[in-house]
Amino acid sequence: MKLFKNQIAVFSLKISLLVTLFLLLVFTIYTLKENSSNLIRINNDVFQNIHCGTSICSTDKYFNLGSVEPADYIYTNDGFVLDSKNINGFWINYADVNFIRKYNSPSNYTSLSGETWRLLSTTRQIDNITYDIIIGVILNAPFRLFIVHEDNYLDSQLYNELNIISSQIPIGLKDRSKITIFTKSDGYQIVQSNTQEIIDASGGLPSFIPINRLKDIHNLFMNDSMDVYLVNREQSDMLNSIALAKVTNLRDIIFFTLNLYVLTSIIIYILNRTLFKKLWIFYRKDFPSLEQALSKGEGDKIEFKKGIFDDDILKSIAAFSNTRDGVVFVGIDDNAHPVGANLATPKDKEIFVHKICSLVRARIRPLITIDIDFQNIRDCVIAIIKVPRGSELFYFLDGIIYSRYGDSDIKAEPGMVKKMAEHRI
């Protein structure tokens, strides 16, 4: 019984693993396909609505289209960032500190997008970590109705705001989501100097991606929270556009997969123990055929019954259940001569099957599964009852244990019962 259950359990686990992997594969393919087409569309919108010349990129059309879903990163081939969502941990969420350090005193910079900025930067060491910090004010831009003129007062305000931002960087910074910067400037960047990674940013400040980061693009990205993103990059003669779509969370997918595996294992195990139990019981059983039985004669796996005698048939069924797989051939005499079982019509066969199965259910405990078939030979109908060795320790016919001994069905004496139990255990 234990071996039988273990076989079903192992089989169920294997099939469940295949089912789980298949469903996971289908989910992955569907998710990637759906998101991939959308990301390509987002990037194509960038190239259709942003046009770059030698000295300026026209971005008004793109940013004024409210119906366009924005890309996450738009930058030129030399690394100038036209737009960025500053996704923490992303491969190109970096800024060239050499560019930042050019503005250690207030200076103007006119970007490819036609914006003129007044920039100021500094380097600060906080908790033994060096940061480059840059802030800026827009002096002139295509979307502005007025021009801001630089003067000493503006520059003094930039110095003041730079100090305020520096003081807001928490000591022992580990969780970037906890950074809250308040500033009156139009934009700022906080960059860790040794890695050039952007720690926090706002406002679309002019920025260049380090050259060594421009080619470091992959199809998948996972952030610190284990969110997994599909990444699509499209490139034109002058522009690069990157769009990301969150497809799952690694923790969630592991949790979902494990639960799916457990659930499918339970379902398949239950099905194998109920609906498919008979298939399991007869799986890889080597029962002698009618031709083999007529050739070999009666033995430890073959029993002949000349007629339909209920008790004799039940004794053989019980004996085979307790001893080994065997077959009861009804309609063959002891000399292996077919005489027929008087089961000529389909109705006769149906009555026979119902009668034998009912008697087995009523008189043999625990329940045993048998298989009944019919075969014609020499104008005789032979009933073939296949009986597998049961998975329980013993099977009782009217409270008596029968055992197959050679070609006979005998009552098992106490000594034999003990040996049978030891053999089974």
Summary of the structure (lengths in Angstrom):
residues: 425
radius of gyration: 40.9
end to end distance: 9.6
largest distance: 122.5
contacts: 1252
relative contact order: 0.10
helix: 37%
strand: 28%
